[in-house]
Amino acid sequence: MFQQIVSELERIRDPERAPAMEAYMKNRFAFLGVTAAPRKDVFTSFKNEWCTLEASQRWDFITECWQHDARELQYIAIDALLCDHKKRTEVSDLPQLEFLITQKSWWDTIDLLVTHVIGNYAKCFPQVFAETATDWENSSNFWLHRSLLIYQLKWKQQTNLALLQYYIGRFKWNKEFFVQKAIGWALREVSKWNPEWVREVVVSENLQGLAKREALKYVAAD
């Protein structure tokens, strides 16, 4: 299946489009020049086969996608995970998911993976995730820190606000753009249903700059 998908992406590649796609991702990755819609069509044509794979086969496929030079293959891996992750989540998935966060790391794959797949995993296996989250918190990898800030993004009123504020307090010192953006993004989502709490956190944590602007984007000024 992997080789067939690669062949199909190669067939529909657009070399003239690839440079703009690479530039958008700061030239960190090589692209074939396949945009989202045709790429998703390619995966959809193999979706039934994907759904029949055993867990080990699925992770072999994901790993092959992640090792490929073309960024579209990492997107195919995310497409595959997103299509049925709520039905197929297993407690043993977390090390592989951490691998996807920490290898070929950039926001384009991490944000979808974390807000959907990791978020669902944390709901399904809260104790296991909490133990791993401690390791992520103490890691030097800021993508893991970003993940802890945004994995609850789709939880709405189920968001553990105390835990979110704890992570904000832990990582606010890091001026890395993607950490500050994550702080603001997480607070902005909460502000849609609890703006007063967001105001209080911005003040109590003395948030400034990007994090503050993003957090208060939808919050009316006093």
C-alpha positions in Angstrom: 0.0 0.0 0.0 2.8 2.4 0.9 4.5 1.9 -2.5 1.3 2.3 -4.4 0.5 5.6 -2.6 4.0 6.9 -3.3 3.6 6.0 -7.0 0.3 7.7 -7.2 1.6 10.9 -5.6 4.6 10.8 -8.0 2.1 10.5 -10.8 0.2 13.6 -9.9 3.1 15.7 -8.6 3.4 19.3 -9.8 7.1 20.4 -9.8 6.0 24.0 -10.6 4.0 24.1 -7.4 6.6 22.5 -5.2 8.9 25.6 -4.6 6.0 27.7 -3.2 5.0 24.9 -0.9 8.6 24.5 0.3 8.9 28.2 0.9 5.7 28.3 2.9 7.3 25.7 5.2 10.5 27.7 5.5 12.3 25.3 3.1 12.5 22.7 5.9 11.0 19.9 3.8 11.0 18.8 0.2 7.6 18.7 -1.6 6.2 16.9 -4.6 3.8 19.7 -5.3 0.6 17.8 -4.4 -2.0 19.9 -2.7 -4.4 18.9 0.0 -7.5 17.9 -2.0 -5.7 15.5 -4.5 -3.6 14.1 -1.7 -6.6 13.3 0.4 -8.2 11.7 -2.6 -5.2 9.4 -3.0 -5.5 8.3 0.7 -9.2 7.8 0.4 -8.7 5.4 -2.5 -6.7 3.2 0.0 -8.8 3.9 3.1 -10.6 0.5 3.1 -7.2 -1.3 2.9 -5.9 0.9 5.8 -8.8 0.0 8.0 -8.1 -3.7 7.6 -4.5 -3.4 8.9 -3.5 -4.7 12.3 -1.9 -2.2 14.7 1.7 -3.2 14.0 1.1 -3.0 10.2 -0.5 0.5 10.7 2.5 1.7 12.6 4.9 0.2 10.0 3.0 2.2 7.3 3.1 5.4 9.4 6.9 5.0 10.0 7.5 4.5 6.3 5.6 7.7 5.5 7.6 9.5 8.2 10.9 8.4 6.8 10.1 9.5 3.2 11.7 12.7 2.0 8.5 14.2 0.5 6.4 16.1 3.1 3.2 14.9 1.4 4.0 11.4 2.8 3.9 12.8 6.4 0.6 14.4 5.5 -0.7 11.0 4.3 0.3 9.5 7.7 -1.7 12.2 9.5 -4.6 11.7 7.1 -4.5 8.0 7.9 -4.4 8.5 11.7 -7.2 11.1 11.6 -9.6 9.0 9.6 -10.3 6.5 12.4 -8.2 7.3 15.5 -11.2 7.4 17.8 -12.1 3.8 16.9 -8.6 2.4 16.9 -6.7 4.2 19.8 -4.7 1.7 21.8 -2.8 2.3 25.1 0.4 1.2 23.4 0.3 4.0 20.8 1.9 6.7 22.9 5.6 6.0 22.2 4.9 6.1 18.4 2.9 9.3 18.7 5.7 10.9 20.6 8.1 9.8 17.8 5.9 11.7 15.3 6.0 14.8 17.4 9.7 14.8 17.9 10.8 13.8 14.4 10.6 16.1 11.3 8.8 18.5 13.7 6.9 21.4 12.5 3.5 22.9 13.2 1.9 21.6 10.0 1.9 18.0 11.3 2.1 18.5 15.0 -0.9 20.7 15.5 -3.3 18.2 13.7 -1.7 15.3 15.5 -1.8 16.8 18.9 -5.2 18.5 18.9 -7.0 15.4 17.5 -5.0 12.2 18.1 -3.1 13.1 21.3 -6.2 14.9 22.7 -8.3 11.7 22.2 -5.5 9.5 23.6 -5.4 11.6 26.8 -9.2 11.2 27.2 -9.0 7.4 26.6 -6.0 6.7 28.8 -5.6 9.7 31.2 -3.3 8.0 33.8 -0.9 6.7 31.1 -0.8 10.1 29.4 -0.3 11.9 32.7 2.8 9.8 33.4 4.2 10.5 30.0 3.3 14.2 30.2 5.6 14.6 33.1 8.5 13.4 30.9 7.4 15.8 28.2 7.2 18.7 30.7 10.8 18.0 31.7 12.1 17.5 28.2 14.2 20.2 26.4 12.0 19.7 23.3 9.7 22.7 22.9 7.4 20.8 20.5 6.5 18.5 23.4 5.9 21.6 25.5 3.6 23.0 22.7 1.8 19.7 22.7 1.0 19.9 26.4 -0.4 23.4 25.9 -2.7 22.5 23.0 -3.7 18.9 23.4 -6.9 20.0 25.2 -7.8 22.5 22.4 -10.9 20.6 21.3 -12.1 19.8 24.8 -14.1 23.0 25.2 -15.8 23.0 28.7 -14.1 19.7 29.5 -10.7 21.5 29.5 -8.9 21.1 32.8 -8.3 24.8 33.4 -6.0 24.3 36.4 -3.7 22.0 34.4 -3.7 24.3 31.5 -2.7 27.2 33.7 0.0 25.0 35.3 1.5 24.4 31.9 1.3 28.1 31.0 3.2 28.9 34.2 5.8 26.2 33.4 6.5 27.3 29.8 5.8 31.1 29.7 9.5 31.9 30.2 10.3 30.3 26.8 10.1 33.1 24.1 10.2 30.5 21.3 7.5 31.7 18.9 5.7 28.3 18.8 5.5 28.1 22.6 4.2 31.7 23.0 1.7 31.1 20.2 0.5 27.9 21.8 -0.1 29.7 25.1 -2.2 32.4 23.4 -4.0 29.8 21.2 -5.0 27.7 24.1 -6.3 30.7 26.0 -8.1 32.1 23.0 -10.1 28.9 22.7 -11.1 29.0 26.3 -12.1 32.7 26.0 -14.9 31.6 23.7 -16.7 30.2 26.7 -14.9 31.6 29.8 -13.4 35.0 29.0 -13.2 36.1 32.6 -10.9 33.2 33.5 -8.7 34.0 30.5 -8.4 37.7 31.7 -7.4 36.5 35.2 -4.7 34.1 33.8 -3.2 36.8 31.5 -2.9 39.0 34.6 -1.8 36.4 37.2 0.8 34.9 34.8 1.9 38.4 33.6 1.6 37.3 30.0 3.0 39.7 27.4 3.5 40.1 23.7 2.3 37.4 21.4 0.8 35.2 24.1 -1.2 38.0 25.5 -2.4 39.3 22.1 -3.6 35.9 21.0 -5.2 35.1 24.4 -7.3 38.3 24.4 -8.1 38.3 20.7 -11.8 37.6 21.4 -12.0 39.2 24.8 -13.7 42.5 25.1 -11.5 45.2 26.6 -12.5 46.5 30.1 
